[in-house]
Amino acid sequence: MYARIATFEGATDIKGAISGIEQGGPPEGLKAIEAYFLADAGAGKSIFVTFFETEEDMKAGDTMLNEMSPGDAGVGNRASVDLMEVLAHMTV
């Protein structure tokens, strides 16, 4: 499994952004298997973690998501993007 981790800073309306993301759903053609949206509204920081089954799907998803702009979605400006292999998953 692979993960794309995008960090955003300067968020003004994280809850509104989440609502918009949930209503719009994933972009057509994105081969993600799961996603998590983490936020610290007080600090105006959010992290969007998208999981993919294969490295190829992750790289294609990264290209697709990099072409998107959060704009006025309230999520802030993209500060960084990391692509990583998931080495372990634990449910506690």
N, C-alpha and C positions, 0 to 999 in steps of 0.2 A: 504494500500500500504506500502511497505517496501523498504529500501534503503541500499545498501552497498557502503560505502565511503572509497576508497583506496587513500592514499596520497603517492606521490613519491617525492624523493629529489635527487638532483645531476643530473638532466636531461641535456643532451648535444645536443639533436636534437629533440625537442618537435614536431616541424612541420613534420619532417620525421616519427616520431612515430605515429602521428595522421594519416598520409597518409597510413601507413602500417596497422593500425587498421581498417580504413575505407575500404581498399581493401580486407583485410582478412575477415572482418565481424565478427560477434560474434562466439564464439566456438560452435560447434554442441552440441545441447542438453541444452544450456543455456536458461532458461525460463524467460529472462528479457523482460520487456515491453518497456523500454526506457533507454537511457544512455546519460550522459553528460561528456565531457572531458574539464576540466578547467585548465588553465596554466598561470604561470608567468614565461615566458621564461628567463627574466633577472635574476630572482632569482633561476632558475633551479628547480622550484617546479611545480608539477601538481597534480590534483585531478580528479579521475575517479569515477563518481557517477552512479551506476547502480540501476534501479528501478525494483521491482518485485511485482506481484499481491498478493502473499501470503508469509507468514513467512517461510513456508516449501520450496518454490521455492528460497527464498533468501538464506537459509542455504545451500541448494544443490548448488546454484550458487557460494556461498562463498567457498565451498569445491573445486569446479571445478576451480575457478579463483585463489585460493591459490596454486594450483598445477602448475599453469602456472608461468613462469619466464619472466620478461621483457627482460632479457638478454641484448643484444646490441641494443635494439630497440630505444635507445636515450631518453627513458622516465625516466630513473634514477632508483634508488633503492626504493622498497616499504618500506616506513617508518612506516605506520600504516594502519589498516583496522578497520572500525567501522560498526556495523550492527544496524540499527535504524528503528523504525516505523515512517512513515510519518503521522503526525497528521493533517496537513493542507496543502492545495495547493491553491495558488492564482495566477490568471493572472491579471496583472495590465496594 
